[in-house]
């Protein structure tokens, strides 16, 4: 066997790179949407945490940190500017549902809970700022996963 015989072998079969990239982006989008829901649920659960009988604002801080990371990851995973909406839409929907009283009178997010209100404002502002930054970003920094041209 010579070196020339080895070069004639066909390349290994595999999925097309474009299809593989699309699959990764789709998987990233699903992860971001699920993470947005989980983040909202965790923040709602922590909005009533008390220390010594006083509410503490841990869920508002978590909303800022988690929404920053989710927005960044959505942009990097999907590679599109609009990807910041993927975690934001389920997060906003969850907050809206939590503020509606059920027929039994249950309410997840009361209007007299300053932590819950601060969490909604801080989380919404974080998504708004990250979305605005994506709109203003020059086209060359759209994402690290985009192929070079």
C-alpha positions, 0 to 999 in steps of 0.5 A: 500500500502506498501513500497514493492509495490512502489519498483516494479514500472518500471522506468520512460520511457525516451530516452536512455542516449547515444542517449540523449548525442549524441543529445546534442553533435550534437546540440552543434556542430550546435551552434558552426558552426552558432556562427563561421559564426556570429562571422566572419560576425560581425568581417567583419562589424567592420573591417571598424569602424573609430573613428576620421577618423582613423581605430581602431582595434576592430575587431582584438581584437574581433577575438581573444576573440571570437575565443578563446571562440568558440574553448573552447566551441566547445571542451566542447560541442562536447567532441572531439579534432577535434571540434575546426575545427567546428567554424574555417572552416566556419570562414576561408571560410567567410574570403576567400569569403570576400577577393574576388572582385565581378563582380560589383567590391565590396570587403568586405575585402580590402588589404589596410585595416590594421585592416582586415589583422590584424583580419585575422592573429589574428583569424587564429593564435587563432584557430591554437593555440587552435587546437595545445593545443587540440592536445597536451592535455593529454587524461584525459582532453579531455573534461568535458562532457566525461563520466568517465571510 
